[in-house]
Amino acid sequence: MNKLTVTALAAILILAACNDPEEDQTWPDGSILWLSGIYADTALSWSPYGDVLFFSSYSTGATRLFGTDGLSAPSMRTFTSMDEFIGPLGAWNAENGRIVYTALNADSMRSQIRSIAGNDTYVTVHIMDSLLNAFPTYNIAGDSILYCCKVTGDWRLYQIPFNHTPDSLNSPVLQPGFPDGDMLRPSYCPNSGNWVLFQHRAGSSDDWDIMIAHPDGSDQRILAQNSADDIHPTWGPNDEWIAFSSDRTGNYEIYLTDVNNDTLIQLTDDPATDQYPAWNPEKNWIAFSSDRIGDNTDIFAIDEPDLP
């Protein structure tokens, strides 16, 4: 794979000179380096058509959002002094054409839910209060935003209409029926929207589990349960498979599981920390973050395996 060196403001990035991963430097588990830089690249999320990968990386004093099509230098899309993070799958909606994300003030520990157009940098602030708000995602129709808020010590799920702004008269709605404890990184299944995927723990000393439930909180189920931390869940291109990161073998690797029968496939196998999987919705490969090269966290790619 030929690579080119580019400079995006303060971040020096090495980008694969093609949208799809090709064999170049291949790790024993089949992974290849797709994008690297001098700062950590995390919180990966694909566009609805799999042609642009969004991620968070440090630049000029704060963590900001970047996007790349794999053909040109990553483009910085947010410019405030706050730390800004992309949400899980569903952060970029095909129906309303906007990307929803978290903007955090590290000094006050207050955060906002914001969105920008997929082809512009015009910002809409949806939630701005004294609470911690994070991990926003759209429903399939793009007319509501599901996000996590820390109100009484636990992270809970709330929902607002897409057109909600801080001066709206209606308050965010707590989603009923979901389990007590912390809930993070929710996302709707990509085709039907009939399931919500999220990571959950009952208490601060408990392990994180990957769960699914219907949007009303019914039919809750733990996927691939294990006495380990399972985090960063994301849907595959259909409503049947998910990818997630787990330290069940001693360090974080990327796994796949079938939501119907809990078939488990270990996708990566390396002593480094592999996290933040992002399954391309149109092509059969998965991007993820890993510190396989030195102490930095870069973006790697690995082919989707043959699924049973």
C-alpha positions in Angstrom: 0.0 0.0 0.0 1.5 3.3 -1.0 1.1 6.0 1.6 1.6 9.8 1.6 2.5 12.1 4.4 0.2 15.1 5.0 -0.1 17.8 7.6 -3.5 18.7 9.0 -2.8 21.7 11.3 -0.8 20.5 14.2 -1.5 16.8 13.5 1.0 15.0 11.2 -0.9 12.1 9.6 0.1 9.2 7.4 -2.9 8.2 5.3 -3.4 5.1 3.2 -3.6 6.4 -0.4 -6.8 4.5 -1.1 -10.3 4.2 0.4 -10.1 0.5 1.0 -7.3 -1.2 3.0 -4.7 -3.0 0.9 -1.9 -5.3 2.0 1.2 -3.4 3.0 2.6 -3.9 6.5 0.3 -6.7 7.7 0.2 -7.8 11.3 -0.1 -11.5 12.1 -3.8 -11.2 12.8 -4.3 -9.6 9.3 -4.6 -6.0 10.5 -3.0 -3.1 8.5 -2.2 0.5 9.4 -4.8 2.8 7.8 -4.1 6.2 9.4 -1.5 7.3 11.8 -0.5 10.6 13.5 1.3 12.1 16.4 -1.9 12.2 18.5 -4.4 9.5 19.6 -7.1 8.9 17.0 -10.2 7.5 18.7 -14.0 7.4 18.8 -14.4 6.1 15.2 -17.7 6.4 13.3 -18.6 5.9 9.6 -20.8 8.0 7.4 -24.1 6.3 6.4 -22.6 5.2 3.0 -19.2 4.1 4.3 -17.2 6.7 2.3 -16.0 8.9 5.2 -14.6 7.9 8.5 -15.0 10.4 11.4 -12.8 10.3 14.4 -11.5 12.4 17.3 -7.9 13.6 17.6 -6.0 16.4 19.4 -5.2 19.6 17.5 -4.3 23.2 18.6 -5.2 22.9 22.2 -8.3 20.6 22.2 -9.7 17.3 20.9 -11.5 17.9 17.7 -13.4 16.1 15.0 -11.8 15.0 11.8 -13.1 13.2 8.7 -11.3 11.4 5.9 -12.4 9.6 2.8 -9.1 7.6 2.7 -8.0 9.5 -0.4 -7.1 12.9 1.0 -5.8 14.5 4.2 -8.1 14.3 7.2 -10.2 17.5 7.4 -10.8 19.2 10.8 -14.5 19.8 11.2 -14.9 21.5 14.6 -13.1 24.6 15.9 -14.1 25.5 19.4 -11.9 25.4 22.5 -13.9 22.5 24.0 -13.0 18.8 23.6 -15.2 17.3 21.0 -16.0 13.7 20.4 -17.9 11.8 17.8 -20.7 9.5 19.0 -21.2 5.8 18.2 -22.8 4.3 15.1 -25.7 6.6 14.0 -23.9 9.8 14.8 -24.1 10.7 11.1 -27.7 10.3 9.8 -28.6 9.8 6.2 -32.0 11.3 6.5 -31.2 14.7 8.0 -27.6 14.8 6.8 -26.1 15.9 10.1 -23.5 14.6 12.5 -24.2 14.7 16.2 -21.4 14.8 18.8 -20.3 15.8 22.3 -18.6 19.0 23.2 -17.0 19.0 26.7 -15.7 21.9 28.8 -12.9 20.2 30.7 -12.7 23.0 33.3 -16.4 23.0 34.3 -17.0 19.3 33.3 -20.2 20.4 31.6 -20.9 19.2 28.1 -23.2 19.9 25.2 -24.9 17.9 22.5 -24.2 19.5 19.1 -24.6 18.7 15.5 -23.0 19.9 12.2 -24.0 19.3 8.6 -22.1 16.5 6.9 -20.8 18.9 4.2 -20.5 22.0 6.3 -19.3 23.3 9.7 -22.5 25.2 10.7 -23.2 24.2 14.3 -26.5 23.6 16.1 -26.5 23.3 19.9 -29.2 20.8 21.0 -28.4 20.4 24.7 -26.6 22.9 26.9 -27.0 22.7 30.7 -25.0 22.0 33.9 -24.9 18.2 33.4 -22.6 15.7 31.7 -24.1 14.8 28.3 -22.4 12.4 25.9 -22.6 9.7 23.3 -25.4 11.0 21.1 -26.9 9.0 18.2 -29.9 9.5 15.9 -32.8 7.2 15.4 -33.2 5.7 11.9 -35.6 8.5 10.7 -33.2 11.2 12.0 -36.0 13.0 13.8 -34.8 12.3 17.4 -31.5 12.1 19.2 -30.7 9.4 21.9 -27.9 10.3 24.3 -26.5 9.6 27.7 -26.7 12.0 30.7 -25.3 11.7 34.2 -27.9 13.2 36.4 -28.0 11.3 39.8 -24.7 9.4 39.7 -25.6 7.0 36.9 -25.4 7.5 33.2 -29.0 7.2 31.8 -30.6 7.3 28.4 -32.5 10.4 27.3 -34.2 11.4 24.1 -34.9 14.8 22.4 -36.4 15.7 19.1 -33.9 16.5 16.3 -35.0 20.2 16.4 -34.5 20.5 20.1 -32.4 23.5 21.2 -31.5 24.9 24.6 -34.4 27.3 24.6 -36.9 24.6 23.8 -39.9 24.4 26.1 -39.9 20.6 26.4 -37.4 18.8 28.6 -35.4 15.8 27.5 -37.3 12.6 28.1 -35.8 9.8 30.3 -36.1 6.5 28.4 -38.1 4.1 30.6 -37.7 0.4 31.0 -33.9 0.2 30.7 -31.8 -1.4 33.5 -30.5 0.6 36.5 -26.8 1.5 36.5 -24.6 3.1 33.9 -25.5 3.0 30.2 -23.1 4.3 27.5 -22.7 4.4 23.7 -26.3 3.6 22.6 -27.1 3.1 18.9 -30.1 1.8 16.9 -29.7 -1.2 14.7 -29.1 0.2 11.2 -32.0 -1.3 9.2 -35.1 -1.6 11.3 -34.3 0.5 14.3 -36.0 -2.2 16.4 -33.1 -2.7 18.8 -30.9 -0.4 20.8 -27.3 -1.5 21.5 -25.4 -0.2 24.5 -22.8 -1.0 27.1 -24.0 -1.4 30.7 -22.8 -2.0 34.2 -24.9 -2.3 37.4 -22.4 -0.5 39.6 -19.0 1.2 39.5 -17.3 -1.9 40.7 -19.0 -4.2 38.2 -17.8 -5.2 34.7 -19.2 -3.6 31.6 -21.5 -5.8 29.5 -22.8 -5.4 26.0 -26.7 -5.3 25.9 -29.5 -4.9 23.5 -33.1 -4.0 24.2 -36.1 -2.6 22.2 -36.4 1.2 22.2 -39.0 0.9 25.0 -36.5 -1.0 27.2 -38.2 -4.4 26.7 -36.5 -7.8 25.9 -33.2 -6.8 27.5 -30.4 -9.2 26.8 -26.7 -9.4 27.5 -24.6 -10.4 24.5 -21.5 -12.7 24.8 -21.5 -12.4 28.6 -18.2 -12.9 30.3 -16.4 -11.9 33.5 -14.5 -9.1 31.7 -15.1 -5.5 30.5 -16.9 -5.5 27.1 -17.0 -1.9 25.7 -17.4 0.2 22.5 -20.2 -1.8 20.9 -21.2 -1.0 17.3 -23.6 -2.6 14.8 -22.5 -4.3 11.7 -24.1 -3.5 8.3 -27.2 -5.5 9.2 -29.2 -6.1 12.4 -27.6 -9.4 13.2 -24.0 -8.8 14.0 -22.1 -6.4 16.3 -18.5 -5.6 17.0 -17.1 -4.6 20.4 -13.8 -4.5 22.4 -13.2 -6.8 25.3 -10.3 -7.6 27.7 -11.5 -11.1 28.3 -8.2 -12.6 27.2 -6.1 -10.1 29.3 -5.9 -7.2 26.9 -8.5 -5.4 24.7 -9.2 -7.1 21.4 -12.0 -6.7 18.8 -14.7 -9.3 18.8 -17.8 -10.0 16.7 -21.0 -11.6 18.0 -24.3 -12.7 16.5 -27.2 -11.0 18.4 -29.4 -14.0 17.8 -27.3 -16.9 19.1 -24.2 -15.3 20.7 -21.7 -16.8 18.2 -18.4 -15.2 19.2 -15.5 -14.5 16.8 -12.3 -13.0 18.0 -11.3 -10.6 15.2 -7.9 -9.1 16.4 -5.1 -10.8 18.3 -2.2 -8.6 19.4 -0.6 -7.6 22.7 -1.6 -3.9 22.0 -4.9 -2.4 23.0 -7.5 -2.6 20.2 -10.7 -0.5 20.8 -13.3 1.6 19.1 -14.3 -0.7 16.2 -16.2 0.9 13.3 -17.8 -1.6 10.9 -18.0 -0.1 7.4 -21.7 -0.1 6.4 -21.0 -0.8 2.7 -17.7 -2.7 2.6 -16.5 -5.8 4.3 -13.9 -4.4 6.6 -13.7 -2.9 10.1 -11.6 0.1 11.3 -10.4 0.3 14.9 -8.0 2.2 17.1 -4.8 0.6 18.5 -1.5 1.5 20.1 0.4 -1.1 18.1 3.1 1.4 17.0 4.8 2.9 20.0 2.6 4.7 22.6 0.3 6.4 20.1 -3.2 5.3 19.1 -3.6 5.0 15.3 -6.4 3.7 13.1 -6.0 0.2 11.7 -8.2 -1.8 9.3 -9.0 -5.5 9.2 -11.1 -7.6 6.9 -14.5 -8.9 7.9 -14.2 -12.6 8.4 -16.5 -15.2 6.8 -19.5 -15.1 9.1 -21.5 -18.2 9.8 
